[in-house]
Amino acid sequence: MRFPEPEPLEDHGPARIIALCNQKGGVGKTTTTINLGAAIAEFGRRVLLVDFDPQGALSVGLGRLDPRELDLTVYNLLMQRDVTVSDVLLKTDVDGLDLIPSNIDLSAAEVQLVGEVAREQMLGRALRPVMDDYDVILIDCQPSLGLLTVNALTAADGVIVPLECEFFALRGVALLMDTIQKVQERLNERLVIEGFLGTMYDPRTLHAREVLATIIDGFGDKVYGTVINRTVRFPDATVAGEPITRFDSSSAGANAYRELAKEVLARWQHSGHDV
């Protein structure tokens, strides 16, 4: 199914916050955050990416940054009252796309947040001052279901779950769904599962086709019609510090993320969220 080109926006904000979440590593969370964000920005939306993983892969993959050399990151935003979003915000080379970076310091927050009042709401509170400046905020979560991920889910309006099209990718989904349900019930009633995204798909293999069919059988219309195929161009773009939409604009990978952006925006419009 082809989705229409999104209409231009006359006004910006308030942002719809989306957490990209899966406790399994290596399923394409960071790749999807970068490239979906860049593709949405191409359609005239203002997008903020939040690197919420202590590994800092999003920061490296988007800005050719050395996370170890950053003075201020999302960690400082969470843990220091005198640090504001504008202090940590970085512009990227992509028009309309900004970044809140991360580095290994964030791993300490998991421990330090335990003693805080309303510890699950720290990220949401920190992002509140810039909600009206953006149309979409995408949070790249770490591969775990700890307190940082719970913070992201508590701040978010929706969750996108990237799923690698191979058997082991399905094993942890029940635990993830359980965590999302608990956050919905106890911390964030507005949280919804936006959709499941098949990634690293190789249509030539029977295994990948069977796994994708299983995902569709299990989650029905919650599965995005757009599927992201496996390609060497994604790692190449990461090394270059650019989204695939800039690094190789006419590639199949770039076009897949543009289609995904159209599908995501069309779904939001259909559900009454004009982003």
Secondary structure by P-SEA (a helix, b strand, c coil): cccccccccccccccbbbbbccccccccaaaaaaaaaaaaaaabbbbbbbcccccaaaaaaccccccccccccaaaaaccccccccccccccccccbbbbcccccaaaaaaaacccccccaaaaaaaccccccccbbbbbccccccaaaaaaaaaccbbbbbbccccccccaaaaaaaaaaaaaaccccccccccccccccccccaaaaaaaaaaaaacccccccccccccaaaaaaaaacccccccccccaaaaaaaaaaaaaaaaaaaacccc
